[in-house]
Structure formats: C-alpha cells, structure tokens
Amino acid sequence: PGAVAGAGGRAPVLAEVRARAGAGVLAAGLSVGADELAVLVADREKRVRTRPRDSGAWAVLGAAYVERARRTGRVSDLPRAEKALRASLRLRPHGNADALDGMTALANTRRDFPAALRWGERAVEASPGRWTSHALLLDAYDGLGRYKAVRGTLERLLDADSGPAAQAWAARVYWDQGRREDAAAALTDAAAAAGTPAEEAALWVRAGELAWERGEPAEASRYFTAATRADPGAADALAGHGRVLAATGRTAEGVRAYRAALTRRPSARVALELGELYESLGRAGAAAKQYGVVRELVRRSAAAGVNEALVLGALEADHGDPAKAVRVLRAEWRRQPGLKVADALGWALHRAGSHEEALEYARRATDPARGGEVRSAVYVHHRAEIERALGLTASARRHGEEARRINPYL
C-alpha cells in the first residue's frame, strides 16, 4: 500500500492488482487493501470511459464497487455496481461468467438470496469448473435454507479449487454444520497462505468470530489483534474486539472499540450492538440516540437495495414495536426461509406474546433434523426463554445450560 502514494509506485501496484483481481475472484471475496482497491477502481473507471465497449473492464469495475461497499459500508456503491455489471452483460450477453459472478455477489451483499440463486446458477452454467461461482452460490443456498444444496456445492467448490480463499468458504460451511474444529483448522491454514494483508485480516476476523462463538474470548481477542495488525482498518476486527471486551466486563473499552468500528464502516448491525451495550450500562439517552442511528442506516441501505430485515426485526422486537418486527420477519421468512430468519421470527413472536408459534420457529433454528445444524448460543438461549414462557421448565433449563456451554459469555 505504501507504494501507491508515489507516482513511481503506482504502476507496479496496479500491475499486481490487475494480475490477481479478476471480477470473479473479487466477487468471491479475495480481499485487496483499501489503497489497492482505490487504484483498481480508478483504473477501471478510466478504462470504461476510454473504451466503453470493454465488457471485461465493466465486470471488474462492478465487482470492485461491490467489494468497496462491503469494506466501507458505502452502500451508494451498490447501484453503481449494478449499472456496471449490467453494462458488461449487455456487451457480452453469453458466457460472461465474470459479470454473472459480480451480479451474484451484489445480490448476496444486498441479502437478496433468490436473486443471488438465479445469477449464481447462470454463472455455473456459463463456466461449470469455476470455483468462484460455486463459492458465491453457497451464500445464496444458505440464505434460502437449502442446506443439502450447500453441502453439494461445497464439494464442487473444493473439487475446483483448494486454495486459501476456497478453504475460507469451506470453513463457513463447517462452522454452520457444527464442525468447529474443522472450521478452525481450515481458517488457520487459509490465513497462513493468504496472498494479501487484507485477505489475511479477513481470515483472522473469521477465526476470531468462531472462537467467540465457542466461548473462548482470549483466543478470539488474539485473532482480532492479528487481523488489525495485518489491516489496521479492518472494521470487523474492531467490532469483534468490542463484543469480547463488553462481554468480559471491559465495557468502556468495548464502547471505544465499537465506535472505532463504526467510524471505519457504518453498519446497522454493529450500531445496534452498541446501542444495546449503552442500554445495559444504564445510558438510556445514548442508547435511544444509537437506535436512531440504526434506523437511519437501515433507511440508507434500503435506498441502495440492501435488505436489513433481520436488523430491523431485532431492533423492533427488543427496543420498539414487536408486532412490527413480526410483520417484517414474516415477510422475510416467506421470501428466504433460512435459519437466521427462523431464529429472528421466533424471538419476535415471543416478544409479541405468541409463544407457541414462536417455539415452532425456535425449533427450526435449533433442531438438526430440521436443518438447524448451527450450534448457536443465541439461538439456543432464545429457545430456552420461549420454553420458559410456556412453562416448559425442564426443557428451558436444559437449553439454557446448553447455551451457556456453547458460550458462557453470551
């Protein structure tokens, strides 16, 4: 990144970025540094101005806009990405796997999983041996609750590629299947082989999140520290630190970490967590102000086509109007019935007083026989609270103990 600043260093950096940052690889999450990404965007913007019929340049530009939005929270990049990717598809309507991967990544970023599925299946059809297309389909299938398809797609992904980026995608599936040791090993191996500091940071963040889910705050903190050492601007690492610090009693430091994360990248989810931290500290005014920030970020995301139903549902369920949360999340369930939605809808129904129906969704989120393979302390805790409201004392106690075993710092 330091070489980018000088005119003499720009050309070597650009050549390196071009060599590794094809549209499909960018779309599948091969992270480049912020400076490198800025160089790439500027170069491709210049290219499409001078050669507007270059379909490949439009595809790379669109994928780069998606990546920049993901890294910075600047959701206004997403309509730009769609415009660039559709331009690429108009110029090359057949066999354009780069643009199709970009459209899949765009839909995943917007949490529009039905659209991601359509684009992803077209990408695989255009280039069946391309690992990036299979990787992007994993998110779409997961968001739609199609877990058999997730497993089959992972097998095809690993047949096509077994490098660090592919291993990172595999780790996400292993994690969701409850194979936590396999997930940790895959992430550690992938981070050791990462090609860029930003890619390394993203992998350490994922390892930190896994360690936190396992109730290992010290290990999670080490991973988040490694992430910020590799990429000081890694907002997810700062948010992860905030989560760990708050849960282990270092609340003032947790507030600072959350604020730093939000300064680097606006996120409705992180803003909600900070608001809840303020509320837990008795800072009602600061919490109310923060919930207003969440609503503004949700509105901003919606204007860019980003679906924040889960965040809005959580906000309304616990800090607003639970009946509204139920309406929002019922619509989300009809559209894309994944585990996250099942848990969120179950909790909203509980908060609205519909405990029996809430338990049906909580069971979906936690019962392996019904797709609920994820060992989530939050999901199990929600189920315990719903069972307690129904007078199912033994089951509530059992699931409460299970939640504490998974993560005693919940």
Buried (B, 14 or more C-beta within 10 A) or exposed (E): BEBBEEEEBBEEBBEBBBEBBBBBBBBBBBBBBBBBBBBBBEBBBEBBEEEEEBBBBBBBBBBBBBBBBBBBBBBEBBBBBBEBBBBBBEBBEEEBBBBBBBBBBBBBBBBBBEBBBBBBBBBBEBBEEBBBBBBBBBBBBBBBBBBEBBEBBBEBBBEBBEEBBBBBBBBBBBBBBBBBEBBBBBBBBBBEBBBBBBBBBBBBBBBBBBBBBBBBBEBBBBBBBBBBBBBEBBBBBBBBBBBBBBBBEBBEBBBBBBBBBBEBBBBBEBBBBBBBBBBEBEBEEBBEEBBEBBBEBBEBBBEBBBBBBBBBBBBBBBBBBBBBBBBBBBEBBEBBBBBBBBBBBBBBBBBBEBBEBBBBBBBBBBEEEBBBBBBBBBBBBBBBBBBBBBEBEEBBEBBBEBBBEBBEBB
